[in-house]
Amino acid sequence: MMASRTDRGPVIDFDRFRPTRSSIRARKRKNRLMTVLIGLSFLVALIPLVSVLWVSLSKGVRRLTPDFLTHNMSGVVGGNPTPTGGYGGILHAVIGTLEITFGSMVISIPVGVMCAVYLVEYAHGGRLAKAISLMVDVMSGIPSIVAGLFAFSMFALVVGPGTVNGLAGSVALSLLMLPTVVKTSEDMLAVVPDDLREAAYALGVTKQRTITSIVLRTALPGIVSGTILAVARVIGETAPLLIASGFIATTNPNLFSGRMTTLPVFVYNEYSQGLAVCGPGADPGCLSDIHMQRAWAAALVLILIVLLLNLLGRLVSRIFAVGRTR
């Protein structure tokens, strides 16, 4: 009998549900097996990450000098050293990367967040919301070079044929960032509890004030994380920037006029040149593999920039997190 009745009610025989020794040993074996499999999966996932970081660090750190970071490629000929004792630098590429990426953030983040607010707070699954969601899904799958061609064509029509500048590159990257910003912001806004909205409405707070002061504030850490993910997705793009922003050996700080070089384009250009020619009449300090050294050093700097952006995003999320004491 599983249970017997007394004056106080039925009595359940819990001993029937007690696991046997054999079942306990089987559970322990399965637990150890799954623990080993999960640990191995973690190690396998770390292999490509650690290998990329190690190769970039080992091959890029020897060319990562103050001269490399503070000079551009103006006046650099082959593998010969420059008058400053260096072999050219990436100052122009770093400036171009930061400016073009910042320009794409200025374009895509407000548009993406406002689009997500409309989808979550106003549309409520209407036809227009479904159409917007479909277009966002389609945009997330377009090739990056198509975004570059679109930006180049748009500026050719608006400004003039052959217009190539940093702003065109920002527009191209913003097209690639926008789907990620919209999707992550939409997901973060959707998980904000409705109780917070209802409590604000009960106190007489307007819908606009509720969204800006409560909903967006609550979802801000997730929105920042999604923005960082979008930036990391586009900061290494090469194809659209080759078309929209071009390449230049000198430093151009003007985002709205003239060609600009970014770190991915710089890496591609250096790698495509192969070995430098150091013939009999070349400088004694000529390095035949200088192009590869510069490419690896620029790739390492790009990784460091992404790391700094991630740390900055975490800091912003922590500062503006809900419940932080002031």
Summary of the structure (lengths in Angstrom):
residues: 326
radius of gyration: 28.1
end to end distance: 62.8
largest distance: 109.8
contacts: 995
relative contact order: 0.14
helix: 68%
strand: 2%
